[in-house]
Amino acid sequence: MIDISDIHLIQVVSQVGSITKAAELLHISQPTLSKRISRLEQKLKMALFYRDTGGMVPTEAAKLLTHRSQTLTSQLAQLERELELMANLKGDMISIGVGPIVEQDILPKVLLDFVEHEYNFKISTVTLSSEALLENLMNGRLDIVIGTFGEEDVPTNCLAPLKYSNRFVGVVRSGHALSNHKKVHLSELMEYRNISPSIPKNLSFKASLLIKDRDFTPSIACESYDIAKRVVLNSDYVTSGPEVLFRNEFLSEQLVKLELESDLIWECRCLVKPERSLAPAIQEVIGLFSQYMSPVEMP
């Protein structure tokens, strides 16, 4: 009954409030535009506009159509994107979103693997919080996201083909008051000023249960662990994070690892929408990440 071009006509007339101006913007004649709106009103058996001294005023029916069309336009754009991915067109761009920890640990390895092969698609990456990653995945701006998601964080309409976990440890400089402790409780670590990137909500909640009344929010919230390492190395500040991020500093004895008495595990998952997972290029990218993440059995 209604096609997307009809809705576009209604949007333009509603915005400018004039058939004449709308016809100019749509590059059609005024009589043609008037006839198309009239035919549409006959089909719907209701008026879409009424005239007053200010021009063409949309009725509630027209307002409903234009409001709902925003969702339809977004869905059409996503559908076109999915078809492009399925066609695996040369030069296609795959958009990948990652969290701060993934950016420093897994992503560099994947990018090095990517440059060693001549793929017929390109990739773009962006680093965002877990909340922003999910939002951009759901609205179609990102094709794949890898971030700090627990099993309970995976939306029902998404797939999580890969996961990875690493234990949290405390980190201090050599000579720090805690440096001779092999193991500490998280609450003991939090007695000192601390620096770290923002802690994801699910992990922060688990930590808050361990330290009870203490605040797990860092004294300094920074963008990356590279900054945190530098501050800890040159001050009495402490930090905590996935052990893998500090491997080199522990081996060189620049920083000291403190095992936590209560296990606190950082975990991340790769998320993708089912319809996009069918695209060959998306499967190639997931294959790159699968070298550093474990496969998840799909239900």
DRENDREN-813840 format. One record per residue (C-alpha): residue in one letter; residue number from 1; x, y, z. Coordinates in Angstrom, 3 decimals. Layout:
N
@code->a, pos->NUM, c1->X, c2->Y, c3->Z
...
END
This chain:
299
@code->m, pos->1, c1->0.000, c2->0.000, c3->0.000
@code->i, pos->2, c1->2.785, c2->2.418, c3->0.919
@code->d, pos->3, c1->6.324, c2->2.480, c3->-0.409
@code->i, pos->4, c1->9.346, c2->4.276, c3->0.999
@code->s, pos->5, c1->9.230, c2->6.972, c3->-1.695
@code->d, pos->6, c1->5.703, c2->7.950, c3->-0.600
@code->i, pos->7, c1->6.911, c2->8.344, c3->2.975
@code->h, pos->8, c1->9.808, c2->10.490, c3->1.776
@code->l, pos->9, c1->7.344, c2->12.842, c3->0.055
@code->i, pos->10, c1->5.373, c2->13.205, c3->3.283
@code->q, pos->11, c1->8.562, c2->13.890, c3->5.250
@code->v, pos->12, c1->9.653, c2->16.685, c3->2.926
@code->v, pos->13, c1->6.243, c2->18.379, c3->2.788
@code->s, pos->14, c1->5.983, c2->18.144, c3->6.603
@code->q, pos->15, c1->9.411, c2->19.715, c3->7.034
@code->v, pos->16, c1->8.981, c2->22.668, c3->4.658
@code->g, pos->17, c1->5.226, c2->23.146, c3->5.064
@code->s, pos->18, c1->4.725, c2->23.954, c3->1.394
@code->i, pos->19, c1->3.872, c2->21.910, c3->-1.701
@code->t, pos->20, c1->5.773, c2->24.365, c3->-3.912
@code->k, pos->21, c1->8.983, c2->24.250, c3->-1.846
@code->a, pos->22, c1->8.724, c2->20.492, c3->-1.422
@code->a, pos->23, c1->8.320, c2->19.990, c3->-5.176
@code->e, pos->24, c1->11.473, c2->22.029, c3->-5.794
@code->l, pos->25, c1->13.469, c2->19.976, c3->-3.287
@code->l, pos->26, c1->12.147, c2->16.709, c3->-4.736
@code->h, pos->27, c1->12.781, c2->17.860, c3->-8.341
@code->i, pos->28, c1->9.225, c2->17.135, c3->-9.448
@code->s, pos->29, c1->6.396, c2->19.424, c3->-10.573
@code->q, pos->30, c1->3.911, c2->20.835, c3->-8.082
@code->p, pos->31, c1->0.874, c2->19.183, c3->-9.798
@code->t, pos->32, c1->2.648, c2->15.780, c3->-9.749
@code->l, pos->33, c1->3.406, c2->16.071, c3->-6.030
@code->s, pos->34, c1->-0.172, c2->17.146, c3->-5.247
@code->k, pos->35, c1->-1.569, c2->14.176, c3->-7.213
@code->r, pos->36, c1->0.723, c2->11.676, c3->-5.466
@code->i, pos->37, c1->-0.306, c2->12.927, c3->-2.032
@code->s, pos->38, c1->-3.962, c2->12.881, c3->-3.059
@code->r, pos->39, c1->-3.706, c2->9.272, c3->-4.331
@code->l, pos->40, c1->-1.978, c2->8.241, c3->-1.107
@code->e, pos->41, c1->-4.715, c2->9.842, c3->0.985
@code->q, pos->42, c1->-7.319, c2->7.942, c3->-1.062
@code->k, pos->43, c1->-5.481, c2->4.681, c3->-0.434
@code->l, pos->44, c1->-5.251, c2->5.339, c3->3.293
@code->k, pos->45, c1->-8.769, c2->6.797, c3->3.450
@code->m, pos->46, c1->-7.575, c2->9.645, c3->5.656
@code->a, pos->47, c1->-6.087, c2->13.101, c3->5.226
@code->l, pos->48, c1->-2.330, c2->13.589, c3->5.584
@code->f, pos->49, c1->-2.288, c2->17.403, c3->5.543
@code->y, pos->50, c1->-4.590, c2->20.312, c3->6.110
@code->r, pos->51, c1->-4.019, c2->23.908, c3->5.077
@code->d, pos->52, c1->-3.835, c2->26.930, c3->7.341
@code->t, pos->53, c1->-2.249, c2->30.359, c3->7.077
@code->g, pos->54, c1->1.181, c2->28.834, c3->7.730
@code->g, pos->55, c1->0.936, c2->26.363, c3->4.869
@code->m, pos->56, c1->0.662, c2->22.555, c3->4.803
@code->v, pos->57, c1->0.249, c2->21.130, c3->8.323
@code->p, pos->58, c1->0.696, c2->17.361, c3->8.817
@code->t, pos->59, c1->-2.143, c2->15.427, c3->10.443
@code->e, pos->60, c1->-1.557, c2->12.819, c3->13.160
@code->a, pos->61, c1->-1.495, c2->10.171, c3->10.426
@code->a, pos->62, c1->1.335, c2->11.960, c3->8.607
@code->k, pos->63, c1->3.214, c2->12.436, c3->11.871
@code->l, pos->64, c1->2.938, c2->8.707, c3->12.600
@code->l, pos->65, c1->4.236, c2->7.803, c3->9.139
@code->t, pos->66, c1->7.235, c2->10.127, c3->9.372
@code->h, pos->67, c1->8.058, c2->8.970, c3->12.923
@code->r, pos->68, c1->7.922, c2->5.284, c3->12.026
@code->s, pos->69, c1->9.834, c2->5.887, c3->8.800
@code->q, pos->70, c1->12.981, c2->6.679, c3->10.788
@code->t, pos->71, c1->13.061, c2->3.068, c3->11.995
@code->l, pos->72, c1->12.236, c2->1.788, c3->8.509
@code->t, pos->73, c1->15.034, c2->3.824, c3->6.940
@code->s, pos->74, c1->17.502, c2->2.496, c3->9.499
@code->q, pos->75, c1->16.358, c2->-1.081, c3->8.852
@code->l, pos->76, c1->16.691, c2->-0.624, c3->5.105
@code->a, pos->77, c1->20.216, c2->0.766, c3->5.533
@code->q, pos->78, c1->21.154, c2->-2.227, c3->7.669
@code->l, pos->79, c1->19.630, c2->-4.604, c3->5.118
@code->e, pos->80, c1->21.639, c2->-3.008, c3->2.309
@code->r, pos->81, c1->24.770, c2->-3.279, c3->4.457
@code->e, pos->82, c1->24.145, c2->-6.975, c3->5.133
@code->l, pos->83, c1->23.592, c2->-7.690, c3->1.430
@code->e, pos->84, c1->26.857, c2->-5.892, c3->0.596
@code->l, pos->85, c1->28.693, c2->-8.009, c3->3.143
@code->m, pos->86, c1->27.154, c2->-11.223, c3->1.819
@code->a, pos->87, c1->28.273, c2->-10.266, c3->-1.679
@code->n, pos->88, c1->31.795, c2->-9.815, c3->-0.245
@code->l, pos->89, c1->32.468, c2->-6.925, c3->-2.592
@code->k, pos->90, c1->36.086, c2->-6.003, c3->-3.242
@code->g, pos->91, c1->37.122, c2->-2.994, c3->-1.230
@code->d, pos->92, c1->34.305, c2->-3.471, c3->1.287
@code->m, pos->93, c1->34.967, c2->-2.011, c3->4.768
@code->i, pos->94, c1->34.402, c2->-4.131, c3->7.870
@code->s, pos->95, c1->33.876, c2->-2.010, c3->10.999
@code->i, pos->96, c1->35.278, c2->-3.481, c3->14.207
@code->g, pos->97, c1->34.752, c2->-2.068, c3->17.697
@code->v, pos->98, c1->36.891, c2->-3.131, c3->20.666
@code->g, pos->99, c1->37.219, c2->-2.290, c3->24.347
@code->p, pos->100, c1->40.361, c2->-0.669, c3->25.851
@code->i, pos->101, c1->41.859, c2->-3.977, c3->27.065
@code->v, pos->102, c1->41.216, c2->-5.773, c3->23.786
@code->e, pos->103, c1->42.803, c2->-2.825, c3->21.986
@code->q, pos->104, c1->46.076, c2->-3.417, c3->23.827
@code->d, pos->105, c1->46.153, c2->-7.202, c3->24.001
@code->i, pos->106, c1->44.338, c2->-8.933, c3->21.122
@code->l, pos->107, c1->43.807, c2->-6.273, c3->18.457
@code->p, pos->108, c1->47.518, c2->-5.619, c3->17.651
@code->k, pos->109, c1->48.057, c2->-9.353, c3->17.005
@code->v, pos->110, c1->45.003, c2->-9.510, c3->14.740
@code->l, pos->111, c1->46.109, c2->-6.439, c3->12.778
@code->l, pos->112, c1->49.561, c2->-7.958, c3->12.225
@code->d, pos->113, c1->47.913, c2->-11.126, c3->10.905
@code->f, pos->114, c1->45.695, c2->-9.041, c3->8.655
@code->v, pos->115, c1->48.584, c2->-7.185, c3->6.998
@code->e, pos->116, c1->50.318, c2->-10.469, c3->6.180
@code->h, pos->117, c1->47.455, c2->-11.518, c3->3.875
@code->e, pos->118, c1->45.882, c2->-9.875, c3->0.858
@code->y, pos->119, c1->42.227, c2->-9.809, c3->1.782
@code->n, pos->120, c1->39.686, c2->-8.379, c3->-0.656
@code->f, pos->121, c1->38.183, c2->-6.162, c3->2.026
@code->k, pos->122, c1->39.359, c2->-3.383, c3->4.335
@code->i, pos->123, c1->38.867, c2->-2.980, c3->8.060
@code->s, pos->124, c1->38.394, c2->-0.012, c3->10.372
@code->t, pos->125, c1->38.703, c2->-0.136, c3->14.156
@code->v, pos->126, c1->37.434, c2->2.036, c3->16.989
@code->t, pos->127, c1->37.866, c2->1.754, c3->20.762
@code->l, pos->128, c1->34.769, c2->2.347, c3->22.900
@code->s, pos->129, c1->33.256, c2->1.437, c3->26.263
@code->s, pos->130, c1->31.258, c2->-1.784, c3->26.527
@code->e, pos->131, c1->27.987, c2->0.160, c3->26.557
@code->a, pos->132, c1->28.904, c2->2.135, c3->23.425
@code->l, pos->133, c1->30.062, c2->-1.026, c3->21.642
@code->l, pos->134, c1->26.686, c2->-2.682, c3->22.172
@code->e, pos->135, c1->24.777, c2->0.423, c3->21.093
@code->n, pos->136, c1->26.768, c2->0.723, c3->17.859
@code->l, pos->137, c1->26.450, c2->-2.985, c3->17.113
@code->m, pos->138, c1->22.681, c2->-2.898, c3->17.536
@code->n, pos->139, c1->22.180, c2->0.201, c3->15.375
@code->g, pos->140, c1->24.356, c2->-1.210, c3->12.594
@code->r, pos->141, c1->27.305, c2->1.193, c3->12.824
@code->l, pos->142, c1->29.667, c2->-1.654, c3->13.772
@code->d, pos->143, c1->29.826, c2->-5.112, c3->12.206
@code->i, pos->144, c1->31.745, c2->-6.883, c3->14.978
@code->v, pos->145, c1->32.485, c2->-5.878, c3->18.584
@code->i, pos->146, c1->34.915, c2->-7.435, c3->21.069
@code->g, pos->147, c1->34.646, c2->-6.115, c3->24.595
@code->t, pos->148, c1->34.209, c2->-6.873, c3->28.278
@code->f, pos->149, c1->30.963, c2->-8.811, c3->28.061
@code->g, pos->150, c1->29.911, c2->-11.569, c3->30.427
@code->e, pos->151, c1->27.547, c2->-14.278, c3->29.278
@code->e, pos->152, c1->24.680, c2->-12.329, c3->30.833
@code->d, pos->153, c1->25.546, c2->-9.250, c3->28.726
@code->v, pos->154, c1->25.000, c2->-10.918, c3->25.340
@code->p, pos->155, c1->21.730, c2->-9.678, c3->23.748
@code->t, pos->156, c1->19.306, c2->-12.416, c3->22.730
@code->n, pos->157, c1->19.485, c2->-11.318, c3->19.078
@code->c, pos->158, c1->23.306, c2->-11.546, c3->18.904
@code->l, pos->159, c1->25.807, c2->-14.354, c3->18.503
@code->a, pos->160, c1->28.910, c2->-14.682, c3->20.683
@code->p, pos->161, c1->31.140, c2->-17.104, c3->18.738
@code->l, pos->162, c1->34.370, c2->-16.329, c3->20.664
@code->k, pos->163, c1->35.416, c2->-15.599, c3->24.237
@code->y, pos->164, c1->38.610, c2->-14.980, c3->26.179
@code->s, pos->165, c1->39.395, c2->-14.650, c3->29.882
@code->n, pos->166, c1->42.368, c2->-13.665, c3->32.020
@code->r, pos->167, c1->42.755, c2->-13.258, c3->35.762
@code->f, pos->168, c1->43.001, c2->-9.856, c3->37.381
@code->v, pos->169, c1->46.167, c2->-9.072, c3->39.343
@code->g, pos->170, c1->47.420, c2->-6.158, c3->41.404
@code->v, pos->171, c1->50.415, c2->-4.206, c3->40.111
@code->v, pos->172, c1->52.934, c2->-2.032, c3->41.990
@code->r, pos->173, c1->56.446, c2->-0.734, c3->41.406
@code->s, pos->174, c1->59.533, c2->-2.396, c3->42.845
@code->g, pos->175, c1->60.111, c2->-0.971, c3->46.316
@code->h, pos->176, c1->56.447, c2->-0.230, c3->46.965
@code->a, pos->177, c1->55.166, c2->-1.113, c3->50.456
@code->l, pos->178, c1->53.244, c2->-4.027, c3->48.919
@code->s, pos->179, c1->56.012, c2->-5.230, c3->46.599
@code->n, pos->180, c1->57.138, c2->-7.981, c3->48.992
@code->h, pos->181, c1->53.621, c2->-9.403, c3->49.185
@code->k, pos->182, c1->53.026, c2->-12.273, c3->46.787
@code->k, pos->183, c1->49.301, c2->-12.226, c3->47.414
@code->v, pos->184, c1->46.950, c2->-9.494, c3->48.668
@code->h, pos->185, c1->43.251, c2->-9.059, c3->49.154
@code->l, pos->186, c1->41.613, c2->-6.593, c3->46.774
@code->s, pos->187, c1->40.503, c2->-4.435, c3->49.704
@code->e, pos->188, c1->44.144, c2->-4.169, c3->50.853
@code->l, pos->189, c1->45.171, c2->-3.010, c3->47.388
@code->m, pos->190, c1->42.400, c2->-0.418, c3->47.371
@code->e, pos->191, c1->43.838, c2->1.254, c3->50.466
@code->y, pos->192, c1->46.328, c2->2.936, c3->48.126
@code->r, pos->193, c1->45.627, c2->5.544, c3->45.457
@code->n, pos->194, c1->45.087, c2->3.769, c3->42.187
@code->i, pos->195, c1->44.985, c2->4.418, c3->38.473
@code->s, pos->196, c1->43.360, c2->2.415, c3->35.694
@code->p, pos->197, c1->41.039, c2->2.769, c3->32.714
@code->s, pos->198, c1->37.349, c2->2.818, c3->33.620
@code->i, pos->199, c1->36.262, c2->-0.568, c3->34.939
@code->p, pos->200, c1->33.332, c2->-2.177, c3->33.062
@code->k, pos->201, c1->30.106, c2->-2.309, c3->35.070
@code->n, pos->202, c1->29.895, c2->-6.114, c3->35.315
@code->l, pos->203, c1->33.474, c2->-6.379, c3->36.579
@code->s, pos->204, c1->33.060, c2->-3.420, c3->38.920
@code->f, pos->205, c1->30.013, c2->-5.096, c3->40.471
@code->k, pos->206, c1->31.959, c2->-8.315, c3->41.149
@code->a, pos->207, c1->34.812, c2->-6.310, c3->42.660
@code->s, pos->208, c1->32.443, c2->-4.310, c3->44.889
@code->l, pos->209, c1->31.211, c2->-7.575, c3->46.435
@code->l, pos->210, c1->34.792, c2->-8.460, c3->47.376
@code->i, pos->211, c1->35.724, c2->-5.111, c3->48.921
@code->k, pos->212, c1->32.295, c2->-4.476, c3->50.472
@code->d, pos->213, c1->32.073, c2->-0.815, c3->51.496
@code->r, pos->214, c1->35.150, c2->0.357, c3->49.602
@code->d, pos->215, c1->34.851, c2->2.200, c3->46.298
@code->f, pos->216, c1->36.394, c2->0.363, c3->43.325
@code->t, pos->217, c1->36.408, c2->3.542, c3->41.213
@code->p, pos->218, c1->40.044, c2->4.483, c3->40.441
@code->s, pos->219, c1->41.576, c2->7.663, c3->41.881
@code->i, pos->220, c1->42.700, c2->8.427, c3->38.318
@code->a, pos->221, c1->40.678, c2->7.091, c3->35.400
@code->c, pos->222, c1->42.876, c2->7.074, c3->32.287
@code->e, pos->223, c1->42.443, c2->6.019, c3->28.673
@code->s, pos->224, c1->44.816, c2->3.048, c3->28.622
@code->y, pos->225, c1->46.982, c2->0.790, c3->30.734
@code->d, pos->226, c1->50.083, c2->2.240, c3->29.058
@code->i, pos->227, c1->49.427, c2->5.442, c3->31.011
@code->a, pos->228, c1->48.668, c2->3.475, c3->34.191
@code->k, pos->229, c1->51.951, c2->1.560, c3->33.903
@code->r, pos->230, c1->53.952, c2->4.772, c3->33.599
@code->v, pos->231, c1->52.333, c2->6.331, c3->36.661
@code->v, pos->232, c1->52.702, c2->3.172, c3->38.779
@code->l, pos->233, c1->56.337, c2->2.785, c3->37.747
@code->n, pos->234, c1->57.154, c2->6.292, c3->39.007
@code->s, pos->235, c1->54.929, c2->6.657, c3->42.074
@code->d, pos->236, c1->53.231, c2->4.807, c3->44.929
@code->y, pos->237, c1->50.033, c2->4.498, c3->42.919
@code->v, pos->238, c1->48.803, c2->0.957, c3->42.288
@code->t, pos->239, c1->46.767, c2->-0.527, c3->39.495
@code->s, pos->240, c1->44.973, c2->-3.770, c3->38.714
@code->g, pos->241, c1->44.076, c2->-5.452, c3->35.473
@code->p, pos->242, c1->44.363, c2->-8.585, c3->33.339
@code->e, pos->243, c1->47.740, c2->-10.239, c3->33.954
@code->v, pos->244, c1->48.462, c2->-10.548, c3->30.227
@code->l, pos->245, c1->48.759, c2->-6.763, c3->29.853
@code->f, pos->246, c1->51.740, c2->-6.623, c3->32.224
@code->r, pos->247, c1->53.615, c2->-9.720, c3->31.050
@code->n, pos->248, c1->56.644, c2->-7.840, c3->29.699
@code->e, pos->249, c1->56.947, c2->-5.560, c3->32.739
@code->f, pos->250, c1->56.765, c2->-8.556, c3->35.096
@code->l, pos->251, c1->59.444, c2->-10.427, c3->33.136
@code->s, pos->252, c1->61.760, c2->-7.395, c3->33.149
@code->e, pos->253, c1->60.973, c2->-6.840, c3->36.851
@code->q, pos->254, c1->59.979, c2->-3.234, c3->36.178
@code->l, pos->255, c1->56.675, c2->-3.927, c3->37.898
@code->v, pos->256, c1->55.673, c2->-6.424, c3->40.595
@code->k, pos->257, c1->52.700, c2->-8.769, c3->40.288
@code->l, pos->258, c1->50.400, c2->-9.206, c3->43.284
@code->e, pos->259, c1->48.073, c2->-12.165, c3->43.087
@code->l, pos->260, c1->44.601, c2->-11.464, c3->44.462
@code->e, pos->261, c1->43.289, c2->-13.720, c3->47.225
@code->s, pos->262, c1->39.818, c2->-13.707, c3->45.694
@code->d, pos->263, c1->39.701, c2->-14.678, c3->42.036
@code->l, pos->264, c1->38.591, c2->-11.806, c3->39.847
@code->i, pos->265, c1->38.408, c2->-12.818, c3->36.211
@code->w, pos->266, c1->38.276, c2->-10.433, c3->33.279
@code->e, pos->267, c1->36.457, c2->-11.885, c3->30.287
@code->c, pos->268, c1->35.579, c2->-10.607, c3->26.877
@code->r, pos->269, c1->33.411, c2->-11.852, c3->24.040
@code->c, pos->270, c1->33.153, c2->-11.292, c3->20.318
@code->l, pos->271, c1->29.595, c2->-10.298, c3->19.351
@code->v, pos->272, c1->27.998, c2->-10.193, c3->15.920
@code->k, pos->273, c1->24.416, c2->-10.093, c3->14.653
@code->p, pos->274, c1->23.314, c2->-13.437, c3->13.134
@code->e, pos->275, c1->22.467, c2->-11.998, c3->9.722
@code->r, pos->276, c1->25.894, c2->-10.391, c3->9.391
@code->s, pos->277, c1->27.755, c2->-13.474, c3->10.553
@code->l, pos->278, c1->26.835, c2->-15.104, c3->7.212
@code->a, pos->279, c1->29.009, c2->-12.681, c3->5.258
@code->p, pos->280, c1->32.304, c2->-14.216, c3->4.054
@code->a, pos->281, c1->34.298, c2->-11.129, c3->5.065
@code->i, pos->282, c1->32.841, c2->-11.212, c3->8.598
@code->q, pos->283, c1->33.730, c2->-14.904, c3->8.857
@code->e, pos->284, c1->37.291, c2->-14.086, c3->7.800
@code->v, pos->285, c1->37.600, c2->-11.439, c3->10.531
@code->i, pos->286, c1->36.173, c2->-13.782, c3->13.181
@code->g, pos->287, c1->38.732, c2->-16.345, c3->11.990
@code->l, pos->288, c1->41.526, c2->-13.853, c3->12.669
@code->f, pos->289, c1->40.312, c2->-13.266, c3->16.217
@code->s, pos->290, c1->39.774, c2->-17.010, c3->16.794
@code->q, pos->291, c1->43.561, c2->-17.483, c3->16.862
@code->y, pos->292, c1->43.610, c2->-15.611, c3->20.195
@code->m, pos->293, c1->40.150, c2->-16.358, c3->21.558
@code->s, pos->294, c1->38.339, c2->-19.619, c3->22.298
@code->p, pos->295, c1->35.318, c2->-20.786, c3->20.295
@code->v, pos->296, c1->31.966, c2->-20.881, c3->22.078
@code->e, pos->297, c1->29.581, c2->-23.761, c3->21.458
@code->m, pos->298, c1->26.461, c2->-22.290, c3->19.886
@code->p, pos->299, c1->23.086, c2->-23.493, c3->21.255
END
